[in-house]
Amino acid sequence: MAGGSPDCVPLMCQMSFGHMLLQTDFSPSAFWNSAEIYAAGLLAMRQTYNFDGILISLHGHSPDWEKKVSRVRKEGIADVIYWKNGDRTVFPSDDLPLHYPVEPRQRLSLSEFDPESLGPEIALIPVSQGLEFYFDPEHLYDVIDIIVEKAGADYSIHGEVTSPFDYFLNLFDVREALMGLIEEPAKVKAILQRFTEAVKKIACGLVAHNVDAVKVSSPYSGAGFISPLFYREFVLPYESQIAQAVTSRGVPAYIHTCGKIHDRLEMMVEAGFSGIECLDPPPLGNVELADAKKRIGEKAFIKGNIDPVNVLLAGTAELVRKDTRRRLETGKRGGRYILSTACSIAPQTKRGNIQILAEVVEEAGSYY
């Protein structure tokens, strides 16, 4: 990540929660809610796949979460929690949870919203598909501390924050939010700046708790959602503040954007990030690794580019080995490459296919 010369190409993939649950014996509800159990799962999966690092996507677990539970029922492969406040959450063992609140949150109206109503702190992580993971403000970094203590001396520990643009879209209906970029740009920028200040605090907190890198998750910043022009106007100025806050403290910050990013690679580096993650190849995205190395390889590290669907999930062991070797040979030229799936390892991916990655690194990843 620092542009130095390691003994071999590092290996570190992001894993879906469904995959981690299918590969371990942990209760799905406990895995999502307990810092200790989540940490144990991450440590176990690192060992299973011989990864050189651990990404901690969730933090801020409440140690008192079980006191909020009314009852738990098993339904097929899922844990169903009935909370004392009347809410219900379904925790499958192969996918993201589904939360059913007694009073569904009403999406706000952008035209009526006052940016000054946003406080200085954020209370949640907008995970995906409307799922929100709420922080316990008194225990924001417990899981970070657990993993740093157990594995920080030997492996690269990465924390994660979410882009202000993601928080903005989560606050409103996505369609209304995207229309707001055109109709009320000044208000949108005021909201983005408020979220930026809050995200910076979390990112700096991760650094203070001794992570080795901070990932900024920005899934809505690809070409499938916004143009390069809007990326420069509504994403770059705010994510660059987070990158600066982290890197100025001597810790690398890297950006994670799925899908098509071929047309904005240089802008992502311009934002001040130390590296870029995903670089989905066709057909998932439109980034060719050799082209990315040529364009930005001297300015930032690259993490990713193995197709997690068509190669790792659906491919044979022979295909995985061949494709991994090809990515490795292209990526390691000039250094600054971390071998990884482009995005998360899919839930049903075979354990054996993933273990091939470390075997190929052992065979062909050396710099000496």
C-alpha positions as CSV (number, residue, x, y, z in Angstrom):
1,M,0.0,0.0,0.0
2,A,2.9,2.4,0.7
3,G,4.6,1.6,-2.7
4,G,7.4,-0.4,-1.1
5,S,8.7,-3.8,-2.2
6,P,7.2,-6.8,-0.2
7,D,8.4,-10.3,-0.6
8,C,5.3,-11.3,-2.5
9,V,1.9,-9.9,-3.7
10,P,-0.4,-9.6,-0.7
11,L,-3.7,-11.5,-0.7
12,M,-6.9,-10.1,0.9
13,C,-10.5,-10.4,-0.2
14,Q,-13.7,-8.9,1.1
15,M,-16.2,-11.6,2.1
16,S,-20.0,-11.4,2.0
17,F,-21.7,-12.0,5.4
18,G,-23.5,-14.9,3.7
19,H,-20.3,-16.6,2.8
20,M,-18.8,-16.2,6.3
21,L,-21.9,-17.6,7.9
22,L,-22.1,-20.6,5.6
23,Q,-18.4,-21.4,6.3
24,T,-18.7,-21.1,10.1
25,D,-21.1,-22.5,12.8
26,F,-22.1,-19.1,14.3
27,S,-25.7,-18.1,14.9
28,P,-26.6,-15.6,12.2
29,S,-28.2,-13.2,14.7
30,A,-25.2,-13.4,17.1
31,F,-22.8,-12.9,14.2
32,W,-24.4,-9.7,13.3
33,N,-25.0,-8.3,16.8
34,S,-22.0,-9.5,18.9
35,A,-18.6,-7.9,18.5
36,E,-16.9,-10.9,20.0
37,I,-18.6,-13.4,17.7
38,Y,-18.1,-11.3,14.6
39,A,-14.4,-10.9,15.5
40,A,-14.1,-14.6,15.9
41,G,-15.7,-15.2,12.5
42,L,-13.3,-12.7,10.8
43,L,-10.3,-14.3,12.4
44,A,-11.4,-17.8,11.5
45,M,-12.0,-16.9,7.8
46,R,-8.6,-15.2,7.5
47,Q,-7.0,-18.4,8.7
48,T,-9.1,-20.6,6.4
49,Y,-8.0,-18.6,3.3
50,N,-4.6,-17.5,4.4
51,F,-5.4,-13.9,3.8
52,D,-2.8,-11.2,4.7
53,G,-5.4,-8.9,6.1
54,I,-8.8,-8.5,7.7
55,L,-11.5,-6.1,6.7
56,I,-13.8,-5.1,9.6
57,S,-17.0,-3.8,7.8
58,L,-19.1,-3.4,11.0
59,H,-18.3,-1.8,14.2
60,G,-20.2,-0.2,17.1
61,H,-21.9,-3.4,18.3
62,S,-23.9,-3.0,21.5
63,P,-22.7,-5.4,24.3
64,D,-26.3,-5.3,25.6
65,W,-28.0,-6.4,22.4
66,E,-29.5,-9.5,24.0
67,K,-31.3,-7.5,26.6
68,K,-33.3,-5.9,23.8
69,V,-34.5,-9.3,22.5
70,S,-38.0,-10.6,23.4
71,R,-37.6,-14.0,21.8
72,V,-35.7,-15.8,19.1
73,R,-37.2,-18.4,16.7
74,K,-35.5,-20.6,14.1
75,E,-37.3,-20.5,10.7
76,G,-35.5,-22.7,8.2
77,I,-31.9,-21.4,7.8
78,A,-32.7,-18.1,9.5
79,D,-32.8,-16.8,13.1
80,V,-35.8,-14.5,13.6
81,I,-35.5,-12.0,16.5
82,Y,-38.6,-10.4,18.0
83,W,-37.4,-7.3,19.7
84,K,-38.9,-5.8,22.8
85,N,-39.8,-2.7,20.9
86,G,-42.0,-4.7,18.6
87,D,-39.6,-4.9,15.6
88,R,-38.7,-8.1,13.9
89,T,-35.5,-9.0,12.1
90,V,-34.8,-12.1,10.0
91,F,-31.2,-13.2,10.0
92,P,-30.6,-15.8,7.2
93,S,-27.4,-17.9,7.2
94,D,-26.7,-17.0,3.6
95,D,-27.7,-13.4,3.0
96,L,-28.3,-10.0,4.6
97,P,-30.8,-9.6,7.4
98,L,-34.3,-8.2,6.7
99,H,-35.6,-5.8,9.3
100,Y,-39.3,-5.2,9.8
101,P,-39.9,-2.2,12.1
102,V,-43.3,-1.7,13.8
103,E,-43.3,1.8,12.4
104,P,-41.4,1.9,9.0
105,R,-39.2,4.9,8.6
106,Q,-40.7,7.4,6.2
107,R,-38.3,8.7,3.6
108,L,-37.8,12.4,3.9
109,S,-38.6,15.1,1.4
110,L,-35.5,16.8,0.0
111,S,-37.4,20.0,-0.8
112,E,-38.6,20.3,2.8
113,F,-35.4,19.1,4.5
114,D,-33.2,21.4,6.5
115,P,-29.5,20.4,6.3
116,E,-28.9,22.1,9.7
117,S,-31.1,19.5,11.3
118,L,-28.3,16.9,10.8
119,G,-26.3,16.6,14.0
120,P,-22.5,16.3,14.3
121,E,-22.6,12.5,14.7
122,I,-23.8,9.7,12.5
123,A,-25.8,6.9,14.2
124,L,-25.7,4.1,11.7
125,I,-24.0,2.3,8.7
126,P,-26.2,2.1,5.6
127,V,-25.1,-1.5,4.8
128,S,-27.0,-2.4,1.6
129,Q,-30.6,-2.8,0.3
130,G,-32.1,-0.5,2.9
131,L,-30.4,-2.4,5.8
132,E,-29.2,0.0,8.6
133,F,-26.7,-1.1,11.3
134,Y,-27.0,1.3,14.3
135,F,-23.9,2.2,16.4
136,D,-23.6,1.9,20.1
137,P,-21.9,5.3,20.7
138,E,-20.2,3.9,23.9
139,H,-18.7,0.9,22.1
140,L,-17.9,2.3,18.6
141,Y,-14.5,0.5,18.3
142,D,-14.8,-2.6,20.5
143,V,-14.5,-5.0,17.6
144,I,-11.5,-3.1,16.2
145,D,-9.7,-3.4,19.5
146,I,-10.4,-7.1,19.7
147,I,-9.0,-7.9,16.3
148,V,-6.0,-5.5,16.6
149,E,-5.1,-7.2,19.8
150,K,-5.4,-10.7,18.5
151,A,-4.0,-10.3,15.0
152,G,-2.7,-6.8,14.5
153,A,1.0,-7.7,15.0
154,D,0.8,-10.2,12.1
155,Y,-1.8,-9.1,9.7
156,S,-3.1,-5.9,8.1
157,I,-6.3,-4.7,9.8
158,H,-8.6,-2.5,7.8
159,G,-11.5,-0.4,9.1
160,E,-14.4,0.8,7.0
161,V,-16.5,3.9,6.7
162,T,-19.2,4.8,4.2
163,S,-19.2,7.6,1.7
164,P,-21.2,10.8,2.4
165,F,-22.9,10.3,-0.9
166,D,-24.2,6.9,0.3
167,Y,-25.6,8.5,3.5
168,F,-27.3,11.2,1.4
169,L,-29.0,8.5,-0.8
170,N,-30.0,6.6,2.3
171,L,-31.7,9.6,3.8
172,F,-34.1,10.0,0.9
173,D,-35.7,7.9,-1.7
174,V,-32.9,7.2,-4.2
175,R,-34.8,8.5,-7.1
176,E,-35.6,11.8,-5.3
177,A,-32.0,12.1,-4.1
178,L,-30.6,11.7,-7.6
179,M,-33.1,14.2,-9.0
180,G,-31.9,16.5,-6.3
181,L,-28.5,16.6,-7.8
182,I,-30.1,18.5,-10.7
183,E,-32.9,20.4,-9.0
184,E,-31.4,21.5,-5.6
185,P,-27.6,21.1,-5.9
186,A,-26.8,23.7,-3.2
187,K,-28.9,21.9,-0.6
188,V,-27.4,18.6,-1.6
189,K,-23.9,19.9,-1.1
190,A,-24.8,21.3,2.3
191,I,-26.1,17.8,3.3
192,L,-23.1,16.1,1.9
193,Q,-20.8,18.4,3.9
194,R,-22.6,17.7,7.1
195,F,-22.3,13.9,6.5
196,T,-18.6,14.4,5.6
197,E,-17.8,16.0,8.9
198,A,-19.4,13.1,10.7
199,V,-17.8,10.4,8.6
200,K,-14.4,12.0,9.1
201,K,-14.8,11.7,12.9
202,I,-15.5,7.9,12.5
203,A,-12.5,7.5,10.2
204,C,-10.2,9.3,12.5
205,G,-11.5,7.2,15.3
206,L,-10.5,4.0,13.4
207,V,-7.0,5.4,12.9
208,A,-6.8,6.2,16.6
209,H,-7.6,2.5,17.3
210,N,-4.7,1.4,15.3
211,V,-6.1,0.1,12.0
212,D,-3.6,-0.2,9.2
213,A,-5.9,1.2,6.5
214,V,-9.3,2.7,6.1
215,K,-11.6,1.7,3.3
216,V,-14.3,4.2,2.1
217,S,-17.3,2.3,0.7
218,S,-18.8,4.2,-2.1
219,P,-21.0,1.8,-4.1
220,Y,-23.2,4.4,-5.7
221,S,-20.4,6.4,-7.3
222,G,-19.9,4.3,-10.4
223,A,-21.0,5.0,-14.0
224,G,-24.2,3.1,-13.5
225,F,-25.5,5.8,-11.2
226,I,-23.8,9.1,-11.9
227,S,-21.8,10.7,-14.7
228,P,-18.1,11.8,-14.4
229,L,-19.3,15.4,-14.2
230,F,-21.5,14.7,-11.2
231,Y,-18.8,12.5,-9.7
232,R,-16.5,15.5,-9.7
233,E,-19.2,17.8,-8.3
234,F,-21.0,15.6,-5.7
235,V,-18.5,12.9,-4.7
236,L,-14.9,13.9,-5.1
237,P,-14.9,17.1,-2.9
238,Y,-16.4,15.2,0.0
239,E,-14.6,11.9,-0.2
240,S,-11.3,13.8,-0.7
241,Q,-11.8,15.3,2.8
242,I,-12.0,11.9,4.3
243,A,-9.0,10.6,2.4
244,Q,-7.0,13.7,3.6
245,A,-8.1,13.2,7.2
246,V,-6.9,9.6,7.2
247,T,-3.7,9.9,5.1
248,S,-2.5,13.0,7.0
249,R,-2.4,10.7,10.1
250,G,0.0,8.3,8.2
251,V,-2.6,5.7,7.4
252,P,-3.6,4.6,3.8
253,A,-7.2,5.3,2.7
254,Y,-8.7,3.5,-0.2
255,I,-11.9,3.8,-2.1
256,H,-14.3,0.9,-2.9
257,T,-16.7,1.5,-5.9
258,C,-18.3,-1.4,-7.7
259,G,-19.3,-1.7,-11.3
260,K,-18.1,0.6,-14.1
261,I,-15.3,3.0,-13.1
262,H,-13.1,3.0,-16.2
263,D,-14.1,6.7,-16.9
264,R,-13.2,8.0,-13.4
265,L,-10.0,6.1,-12.3
266,E,-7.9,9.3,-12.4
267,M,-10.5,11.3,-10.5
268,M,-10.5,8.6,-7.8
269,V,-6.8,9.0,-7.4
270,E,-7.1,12.8,-7.6
271,A,-9.4,12.6,-4.5
272,G,-6.3,11.7,-2.5
273,F,-6.9,8.0,-2.0
274,S,-3.9,5.7,-1.5
275,G,-5.6,3.0,-3.5
276,I,-8.6,1.8,-5.4
277,E,-10.6,-1.4,-4.7
278,C,-12.9,-3.5,-6.9
279,L,-12.0,-2.6,-10.5
280,D,-14.7,-5.0,-11.7
281,P,-13.6,-6.6,-15.0
282,P,-16.1,-7.2,-17.9
283,P,-18.9,-8.3,-17.7
284,L,-19.4,-7.0,-14.2
285,G,-17.7,-3.8,-14.8
286,N,-15.4,-2.3,-17.5
287,V,-11.9,-2.1,-16.0
288,E,-9.0,-4.1,-17.6
289,L,-6.2,-4.5,-15.1
290,A,-3.4,-3.8,-17.5
291,D,-5.1,-0.5,-18.5
292,A,-5.6,0.5,-14.9
293,K,-2.0,-0.3,-14.0
294,K,-0.8,1.9,-16.9
295,R,-3.0,4.8,-16.0
296,I,-2.8,4.9,-12.2
297,G,-0.4,2.2,-11.1
298,E,2.4,4.6,-10.2
299,K,0.1,6.8,-8.1
300,A,-2.0,4.4,-6.1
301,F,-2.2,0.8,-5.1
302,I,-4.8,-1.5,-6.8
303,K,-6.8,-4.1,-5.0
304,G,-9.0,-6.5,-6.8
305,N,-10.0,-7.4,-10.4
306,I,-10.8,-11.1,-10.0
307,D,-14.4,-11.7,-11.1
308,P,-16.2,-13.0,-8.0
309,V,-19.2,-14.3,-10.0
310,N,-18.1,-15.7,-13.3
311,V,-14.7,-17.0,-12.1
312,L,-14.7,-17.6,-8.4
313,L,-18.4,-18.6,-7.9
314,A,-19.2,-20.3,-11.1
315,G,-15.8,-21.3,-12.4
316,T,-14.0,-24.6,-12.1
317,A,-10.8,-24.9,-10.1
318,E,-8.8,-24.9,-13.3
319,L,-10.4,-21.6,-14.4
320,V,-9.8,-20.0,-11.0
321,R,-6.2,-21.0,-11.1
322,K,-5.7,-19.8,-14.7
323,D,-7.5,-16.5,-14.1
324,T,-5.7,-15.8,-10.8
325,R,-2.3,-16.3,-12.3
326,R,-3.2,-14.0,-15.2
327,R,-4.3,-11.2,-12.8
328,L,-1.3,-11.8,-10.6
329,E,1.2,-11.5,-13.5
330,T,-0.4,-8.3,-14.7
331,G,-1.0,-6.7,-11.3
332,K,2.4,-7.4,-9.7
333,R,4.4,-5.5,-12.4
334,G,5.7,-2.4,-10.7
335,G,4.3,-3.4,-7.4
336,R,1.4,-1.7,-5.6
337,Y,-1.0,-4.6,-6.2
338,I,-3.1,-6.6,-3.7
339,L,-4.6,-9.7,-5.2
340,S,-8.3,-9.8,-4.4
341,T,-11.8,-10.4,-5.8
342,A,-13.2,-7.3,-7.4
343,C,-16.1,-7.1,-4.9
344,S,-17.2,-9.5,-2.2
345,I,-16.9,-13.2,-2.3
346,A,-20.4,-14.5,-3.0
347,P,-22.2,-16.6,-0.3
348,Q,-22.2,-19.9,-2.2
349,T,-18.6,-19.7,-3.5
350,K,-16.8,-23.0,-2.9
351,R,-14.2,-22.9,-0.2
352,G,-11.8,-24.8,-2.4
353,N,-12.0,-22.2,-5.2
354,I,-11.0,-19.4,-2.7
355,Q,-8.1,-21.4,-1.3
356,I,-6.6,-21.6,-4.8
357,L,-5.8,-17.9,-4.5
358,A,-3.2,-18.4,-1.8
359,E,-1.8,-21.4,-3.6
360,V,-1.2,-19.3,-6.8
361,V,0.4,-16.5,-4.7
362,E,2.7,-19.1,-3.2
363,E,3.6,-20.3,-6.7
364,A,3.8,-17.1,-8.7
365,G,3.5,-14.1,-6.4
366,S,7.1,-13.6,-5.4
367,Y,9.0,-10.3,-6.2
368,Y,12.4,-12.0,-5.7
